[in-house]
Amino acid sequence: MIGIRQLSGLQILELIAYDYLVRFQQKDYLDPRILVVEITESDIYQQQRWPISDQTIAQLLAKLQQHQPRVIGLDLYRDIPYFPGRQALQEQLQAENVIVIQELGNTNNTVTAPSFIPKRRIGFNDLLLDADSIFRRNLMYVRLGTEEIPSFSLQLSLKYLSDRSEIELNSDSLKIDETVLNTLEADSGGYQMAATEAVGWQILLNYPSPKIAQTITLTEVLNGKFDPNLVKDKVVLIGTTAPSIKDFIYTPYRGSKGIMPGVIAHAQMVSQILRLLSNQESQFWFLPQWVESVWIWMWSIAGGVLVWRSRSVWHLGIAMIASLGSLWGICLVAFTQAGWIPFVPSALAFVITSGAVLAYRVVYSMLYDSLTGLPNRNLFTKQLKQLHQRKLNQSGGLMVVFCLDLDRFKLINDGLGYQAGDQLLITTAQRLQARLNPQNLLARVGGDEFAIAIDHVTDVEQAIDFAKQLEKQLTLPFQLNNQDTYTTVSIGIASEKIEAQFQPEDLLRSAHTAMYQAKVSGKTRHEVFATKMQEQALAYLELEADLRTAIANQEFELYYQPIVSLNSGTIVGFESLVRWHSPQRGFVSPASFIPIAEETGLIIPLGKWILQQACLQMQIWQAQFSHCQSLTISVNLSGRQFSQPNLVEQIEEILQITNLNAQSLKLEITESMVMDDVEEAIILLNRLKALGVRLSMDDFGTGFSSFSYLHRFPMDTLKVDRSFVSNMSKSVKNQAIVTTIITLAHQLEMDVVAEGIETETEMKSLQAKNCEYGQGYFFSKPVDREQATLLITKTLQ
């Protein structure tokens, strides 16, 4: 920006900024020392000629002189006679207080003043326009050869103040009595101009208002229709304001105020010179070049720092608008104090640097992790490919990728706060970097996952040794929140020979698959990728996709396993079990798809469908068989379903839709589900119980120990797990366990259902222990609804 500005590349924009600053401080100011006698279109019409005759101008001067003006400026060229009245005009122009105008120069085409007027009462026409044809400069003095010539405006001003003013010309200033006016240079502050334009002694024009002086017309003066006090001791300027004469110039103002007659422009300059010489205002000042450069540099740095430290797009936008507004405010305040501080180069430097830093941050965020500064997954794969290309010509060796996952990161993040979690990631990155050499690659490829690539490995055993070293490094304590914190790491290892055919994405994916297998296998370990891992992962994804399609297409069917009274042998209810008959896969075992449904959340829509279908079927049976009103339908709830915030409302809605009595629905809940958050579970169970449904604890004794809470759970039934039932015959201890469970349930006023009964011996043993109900293959395997209906019919017979 500084360089472009020095080459005047920003001059047009800076001049536009100057014009806005002029307009911002616009006010209605009339200089009481100046009067403009304007020759209007109406005056020309009444005189019926242009130029106005010498006689009329002589009459005008005579009328004005009667009221003792201090100085009269004739802003009309009178180099040739305009008869009649030449003699009368010459007599009037002899007055010492009359200043006339001429063009600047000494060529044959130059319009000069009348020859009989002395030089001390002649001033050159000092209207200078910039490249955009706007009037911003006041040229007060020039030197042509050995001749020094003051401007028309300066002559009028000096005549108004005193005939005895001393003028001293210096190379960079004009001294009038005790006032020193510094002249514009080619690079004065925000005002940049060609060296050929920086001639003579110029100052920047300070507009106080568009209309600087009071005006009266030629006709009003000739007819005596004006206040004499408007003339007495004033600078009286005579000139044309008629549009037809086209003596107009453009100014920084807008609209009708933006076009100013030449005589008003001279009045502007006379007013400024008088204000400066009488110490009513200061001359425009500019910062030194080096200070302006520092000023621009500061705003450039400010823009970069603002973007770099910003964390929100909205905050960044507001901060940038506020910063640019502050810059404009500083420039405006300085301008009101006659100072021009460059706005455009500072603003552009601010915006461009902000944009450059923002672009850098965007590119950086696309390639690097903002927290650790490590490459992200995208950059890592590119670097991995580049590393492979460099090693391609070397014979032998393996390219090995390690994928690392911190095992206890979520626990630390939740327990100590996200700042501690961030510090753990940063420290982990530092430890890994310290363990690697510059040729190795390290990246953060996930939330708490890192990837390492090394190329100096000869066999897999060497890679395993390296993984063990990493495990040892990361099991050392971390200092988080002023306490030692420990974590472990699961590592997946994938290797590939350095050959022409190489896909970095595949190698990273293989390492990630092996890492996932390490976590599934118990964490705090490493696993080497095997092809079957990828096959399993692919099979998992394919099964998940098919499961989503199956739920959408309702490819499921409910099977029902009867629950039988061990005393009477009659069916007292059914447990509903879902079965999947895929058009592509055939029968899919629940053991295969239920875990996937749980993990992906698909169990929520599937569980709702199961619950609604089971309730609907029981309602159909109760309507079909009048003696089956006491039958119950048991539905297993998954952990995901149990944690649904709207579970109670969903069950209530299903009961209303199916018109099933709530007492006919029994919800089976596993022991582990209620032990995750006991207090919340008790509240939810009581809400379910309030609906009227029955509750059964499934798989009791196989997971968490709920003995201390069992009396607080509003359960109706306790189910003995099949593992206990099938082991009763193996030892007395196993029999004692089942007896204890049954006794405990009865003491807590619950009935008992034994699962997995397959032999008559098991049934009789459970009868002897006062177990009320049982289910299993001894009675019936799970059957579809038609076969279940037949079982109900046989029971009734």
Secondary structure, DSSP 8 states (H G I E B T S, - for coil): -HHHHHTTTTHHHHHHHHHHHHHHT------TTEEEEEE-HHHHHHHT-SS--HHHHHHHHHHHHTT--SEEEE-S--SS--SS-HHHHHHHHTSTTEEEEE-SS-STT-----TTS-GGGEEE--EEE-TTSBEEEEEEEEEETTEEEEBHHHHHHHHHH-TT--EEE-SSEEEETTEEEE---TEETTEE--TTT--SEEEE---S-S--SEEEEHHHHHTT-S-GGGTTTSEEEEEE--GGGT-EEE-SS-GGGGEEEHHHHHHHHHHHHHHHHTTSS---EE--HHHHHHHHHHHHHHHHHHHHH---HHHHHHHHHHHHHHHHHHHHHHHHTTEE---HHHHHHHHHHHHHHHHHHHHHHHHB-TTT--B-HHHHHHHHHHHHHHHTTS-S-EEEEEEEEETTHHHHHHHH-HHHHHHHHHHHHHHHHHHS-TTSEEEE-SSSEEEEEEEEESSHHHHHHHHHHHHHHHTS-EEETTEEE---EEEEEEEEE--S---HHHHHHHHHHHHHHHHHTTSSSEEE--HHHHHHHHHHHHHHHHHHHHHHHT-EEEEEEEEEETTT--EEEEEEEEEEEETTTEEE-HHHHHHHHHHHTTHHHHHHHHHHHHHHHHHHHHHH-GGGTT-EEEEE--HHHHT-TTHHHHHHHHHHHHT--GGGEEEEEEHHHHHSSHHHHHHHHHHHHHHT-EEEEEEETSSS--HHHHTTS--SEEEE-HHHHHTGGG-HHHHHHHHHHHHHHHHTT-EEEE----SHHHHHHHHHTT--EE-STTT---B-HHHHHHHHHHHH-
